[in-house]
Amino acid sequence: MTHVKNIVLGVLLLTVAACSSEPKADETPEQKETRAMDEAAACDPLVGEFRDLMVEYEKALGEMVAAKKVDAVRQEELATKAKDLSERIKARGEKAIGVKCWSEFNTIGKTYGPRIMKLGIEVAMMEGGMQGMDPALLEQLQKVMQ
């Protein structure tokens, strides 16, 4: 049950952490130029790796739900990789990876986070439910799912 909590918490962190930081309307000309240069730059490979992992994660959880068979080792592995990549991207920050890539990272989190969360909850229910889970965490999960 502990690995289910870790997985759900990891996905929740991915979803909540993926907050957009849109450019401000009151940017100076220098800030606009810097942003334009950032957007023109190639994306950090970590963002592409994160996107590919989220696709793989969603697919793997969907297959587990369809087969009604949980692969706890695979689930833990994907959750750990997702958390690690997310943390590494956040550690580099928007300035280092560029506005365009940062926006892509946030969009990936907003797109895949809720899907993975929903499938993760279905997998957890197949494993015996969410009994014993922290009520505050369950409340956060419900907010994310809405």
C-alpha angles and dihedrals in degrees: 000000000000092000090053090055091048092049094047091046091049093052091045090054090050092051098044094041093055096087118154121238104200120196113265121246090225096060118145117241089255091052091049091050092048090049091049090051091049091050091050093053120094115263121260110263089233090068091054090046090051092050092050091048092051090052090049092045093052091047094049093050091046090053091050091051092046092049091041087226124117121217098198094180093053092044092051091046093052093045091050093048092047093050092047094050092045091051092047092051092047090048090056089049136201095291094054097046098033134246094274094052092043089053090048090051090051092046091051090052093047092047102043101026097074092042093050090044092054093048091044090055090049090051091047090051089052088053093057106291135272097294114148094022117138108268091222090055091049089052091052090049091053091051091051092048093055 
